Amino acid sequence: MSALVLVFANCDTQHWPLIEPLPSYGRGRERAGGRYMSFIHGDGLRDVVITGENGTIDGQGGVWWNMWRDGTLQFTRPNLIEFMHSRSIIISNVIFKNSPFWNIHPVYCSNVVIRYLTILAPADSPNTDGIDPDSSSSVCIEDSYISTGDDLVAVKSGWDEYGIAYGRPSKDITIRRVTGSSPFAGIAIGSETSGGIENILAEHIALYNMGIGINIKTNIGRGGFIRNITVSDVYMENVQKGIKIAGDVGDHPDDKFNPNALPVVKDITIKNVWGERVQQPGSIHGLTNSPFTGICLSNINLLTGTGQKSTPWQCGDVSGGAVKVSPWPCSELTTTHQTGACSIPF
């Protein structure tokens, strides 16, 4: 018996149902106003299981991608799956493909397990993030393959003044044994981080043909915090940039954001990383009035391709430590051993 395929075909986009914007975003992520309801949508649910013997859920996203490309999109595209204000969710043993927008989006959720998935979309499909836990807690993402047109896993928590006002962080999230490829990032934090993000562990990650391997990103006006993040045991191959931590990434929902709402980024540990054919090892740029602190890099080797010259790290407004990092990072990360910045416990 062949595996079941659920296809969202012949979507009448003009009459697709609209729902309110998320309160932590204040408007649709792509367009002002409401947003198109996700293909599989739930609000206020408990004890939800979506599973199948590797059956396929196909979002047929091409028509939505084309509307985004040609400027005819009226509202924010639908996710493939979104659960809101829900808890005790299991999503497993399913193939997701061709999502119109983000694939799996648990928002304001808790106790979520996402495992044994394959998530597929063309490399040029816009904003087809794989899994985006958003203002959610106690989330486990594991044993999955993701190949999409945007970040494979991106942890978020709201957008500028709306996320600050809503004030719900993403926390206690584990990401492990995830493999994939994308022109964007493998493991991403942000850039929507206004509710705060803390206690994140990502480990045993394998990344191929990536834009950025590990990307922690925020912006002026976000406020909130990013803290106690550990990324370890990562292999990356054919990557444009190995590690990027930046305070100038992402757009704003409107011009009402507070330019004095500066994010606090601290206690970031990245260790046991091996990269081959990495064009640029990394960059870490904090904010002048809110430097990034406690950034620890240890046991990291990011190798260029044969015959290619290694380019240097780029840093600014950052402090921390580095141990056994090649190429050697910037001077702002002073040499340390088993004390100081590089002994931050998870």
C-alpha positions, 0 to 999 in steps of 0.5 A: 500500500502506497503512502497517503498524499494530501494535496492542497490543489486548486487553491482559490487564493482570492477567497482563501479565509483570512485571520487576524494578525498575531498580537506579537507581530501587530500585522501580517509578516509580509503585508499589513493587515490580516493573513491567510489562514494556514492550511492546517490550523489550530487554536487553543488545542490540547493533545494533538498528534499529526503522524503518518507512515511517511505520508506526504502533505503537499502545499502546492506553494507555487501559485503563492510564491509567484504572487509574492514574486510579482507583487500581487500578494495582498496578505501574508501567505499561509503557513502549511501548519500553524498551532496557536495557544496550544499544548502537548503537540506531536508532529512526526513521520510525515513529509511536508513539501512546497509550503506557501510560506513557513512550513511548521509554526507553533506559536504561543505553544508549549510541550511540542515534539517535532521529529522524524520529518522530511521538509522539502521546498525548492531552494528558490522558494521564498520564505519557506522556513522549515520549523519556526517555534515562536514565543513557545516553550518546551519544544523538541525538534529532532531527527529530521531532514530539511531542504528549503528556500529559507532557514531550516530551523528559526526560533522567534518571539515577536516583532519590535514593539508588538513583541515587546508588548506581548512579552512571551519568550521562546525558551527551553528548546532543543534541536538535535540531529537535524540535517539539511541544505538551504541558501539561507541559515541552518540554525537561526535565532531571530530575527524576530526576538522581541519577546526574548529567547533563552535556553536553546540547545542545538546539537549534532547538526549536519549542513550542506550547501548553505548560505550561513551555518549558524545565524543569530540575528536581531536589530535595533528596535527589537528589545528583548534578549537572546541568552543562554544559547548553546550550539555544538557538534555541527558539521557544515560543508560548502557554506558561504559563511560559517557563523554569523551573529549580528545586531543589524538584521531584519526589517520593521513592521512599521515606523513606530518601533522604539530606536532605544529598544536595544536587544541584549545578547549574552552567553552564546556558546558555539563549540565542536564545529567542523566545516569544509569549503567555508568561504568566510569563517564568521562575523560577530557584530554587536550594537554600539550601545548594547555590545554582545557579551559572553560569546564563547567559541571553542574547538571550531575548524572552518576550512576553505576549499583547495587553493582558496585563501582564508578570509578573516573574521569580522567583529565589533562591539563584542566580548568573550573568549575563544579556544582552539578556533581556526582560522583564529577569530577577531581580537575582541575574543581573547584567548581563554582556557576553561574559565571565564567566558568559555565555561558558561554552563548550559 
